[in-house]
Amino acid sequence: MPFAGGSRAALPLCSRPMEISRARAVLARIPALDAGQLHDLLAAAGGEPDRALGARATQRVKLPAAALEFLARPDEAAIDADLAWLAGSGVRIVLADDPEYPPLLRQVAGAPAALYVQGSVAALSSAQLAIVGSRSPTPAGRATAREFASWFAREGLTVTSGLAVGIDAASHEGALAGGGETIAVYATGLDRVYPAEHAALAQRIRARGALVSEFPPRTPPLRGHFPRRNRLIAGLSLGTLVVEAARHSGSLITARLAVEAGREVFAIPGSIHSPLSRGCHQLIKSGAKLVEEAADVLSELNFSVRKEAVTPPQPEPPRGRELDKEYEMLLDALGFEPATIDVLVARTHLPGESVASMLLILELEGRVAALPGGRYGRLP
């Protein structure tokens, strides 16, 4: 066993940093260990990570059974693989007792004992706002998330989300477009991107923020990992903004975890007929702050708003041609809630062939977007 609590003097000077690095990798892999237990373990070892793995320290601290089992028989091959990956990836292990560990997260009960971070470790301690929502948003919801995230980024808030398709991705993209920092929290190890289609986005986030996970490398995207990811998103942030969520959306789990951590929860309302508004309306009924504009969030968080930030942008020139009466009627019938061609035919009394043709033209002009299920959504 490489960690039997031997004396520090017995180690050659050159091997001391290697032993500490290995010990940190072991500590980060201990299952069921939280930040408080890690603190107690390190305190029992005089702050020395390698001594924390010896019997003298572990016997003085109450640890979960899974943690004790792992310490009795550590997976040396996995730890060797972790160290090789860490050396080549630029990923850092941040233990809960390290000065770089985010202070807001440390306040959360059961906070993770260690984080794997790629990118800016300092970003984890910046003022953050979580933005979450549906994986299948409307075009208007996606645009709202992007615009709000860009506005927050310009104001100095770091936008934190989960890299999922839909609102998460739009939020990361908006923050990057606003020139600010953004953090993506993984439900896997940082050695893989999930979903894979966001590999390029993850690289952009790493360059302008951070990728973070509490899971060691080679951890797959198991169902039970996503609530833990959501807990991390909520725990890192001053508040959580929900943009479009169904009644049983995972975003509501993030909101609940934010409440449990004593953080603010915000929700953007929508149409009473839209399933993607019901989760947000449920949150508002439960006490979440209703948000109509980005300044509402900063006001609740006691952030000062620059005058230029609240000045309405200059109107953009009209897109394409001026619409005739039938096209205006079709857009009015579509409103801001997705609808099928059959629904639009019933609302406008126009022939189905005409509605289909007009929607195609409006889509080419960037006024509507085709959605799954044969529906169309109006673009802001």
Secondary structure, 3 states (H helix, E strand, C coil): CCCCCCCHHHCCHHHHHHHHHHHHHHHHHCCCCEHHHHHHHHHHCCCCCCHHHCHHHHCCCCCCHHHHHHHHCCCHHHHHHHHHHHHHHCCEEEECCCCCCCHHHHCCCCCECEEEEEECCHHHHCCEEEEEECCCCCHHHHHHHHHHHHHHHHCCCEEEECCCCCHHHHHHHHHHHCCCCEEEECCCCCCCCCCHHHHHHHHHHHHCEEEEECCCCCCCCCCCHHHHHHHHHHHHCCEEEEECCCCCCHHHHHHHHHHHCCCEEEEECCCCCCHHHHHHHHHHHCCCEECCCHHHHHHHCCCCCCHHHHCCCCCCCCCCCCCCHHHHHHHHHHCCCCEEHHHHHHHHCCCHHHHHHHHHHHHHCCCEEEEHHHEEEECC
